[in-house]
């Protein structure tokens, strides 16, 4: 995902912060080690080997964050997925597997 322009940087930083804060709140640990620098945290989130997709809260949610692993899983690019309906990333209801129990992301190793 290309880095946003100066005008978009504040919104971009808030989005990354919201994703990481929500994960910590709901799962109980950080998704990536927090550095205190939002640009560095965004890089870590983007490079995480597990797919990460996030969508807005509109009535028909649209993707507003896609990391590299998620784009690869869809054989696409982050730019091509951003703005698409998040429902397009879910399997059809009739073929959807049962949701796994518990967190799917292990606690990250401390930075080296």
N, C-alpha and C positions, 0 to 999 in steps of 0.2 A: 504494500500500500504506500503510495507516495506520501511524503510529508506534506501537511497542509500549508497554504500560504499564511502570511502574517495575520491576515484578517480572521482566518479560520482557526488559528492556533489556540485561542482561549477555549472555544467550543470543543475542539479536539481533545485538549487536556482534560476538560471537565468530563467528557465522555469516557476516556480511559480511566479516570479516577472513579467514575460511577460504576463502571464494570468491575473494577478491582474491589471497590468497597462493597458492592452487592455480593460478590462471591464470598468475601470474608464474612459478611453478615449471615448469609444463608448456609454456608458450608462449614464455617468455623476456623478456617485458616486461609492464608493468602494463596492466590492462584500462582503468582510469581513473587519472588522476593522484592519488597518495596525498597527503592533506592533513595526516595526523597526528591527525585528529579522526575517529573512527569514524562519528559521526552525519553528518558532511559526506561522508565516503566512501560511506556508504549512500545518501545523496541523489544523489550523482553516478552510482552504479551504477543506481539506480532510474530516473534520467532519461536514461541512455545510449540513443542511438537504435537500437543493436543489441539484439535480444532476448537476455535472460539468464534462464535457468531453472536452478535447482539442486535436487538431491534428496538425501535422506538415504541412509544406507548399509544400510537394512533389506533383508531378503530380497526384498520387493516394494517398491522405492523409492517414496517419496512426495515430491512437490514441497514444498520448504520455502523457496524464494525465487523470486519472479517479478517482473521489472521491468515498467514500463509498456509498453515496446515488445513484450515477449512477450505480455502480456495483449491488446494490440491485435491482434497476429498471430492470436490465437485468438478474437478478437471477444468478449472476456470482461473480467473484472476480476482483479487479482491475488488478491483475497480469495476469489473463486470458484474459482481454480485451486489455491490453497494446500491441501495435504493430499490432492490427487488423485494417483493413481498416475502416475509419470513416463512409464510405457509408453503412457499415453493421449495423450501429446504427440508420439509418434513415428508416422511413416507405417507402414502395414501392410508387412510384410516383402516381399510380392510386388511392391509398387509403390514401394519405397524407392529413391530415386536413389542413385547411388554417392557416397560421402563425398568432399568436396573435399579436395585435398591442400594441406597447409600451413595456417598460422593464418588464420582468417577475420576477425580483428579487426586493423585497422591500428593502428600505434602512435598513441596519443592525442597531440593537440597540447598543448603546455604550457599551464597555466591562464593566463588573461589577467587 
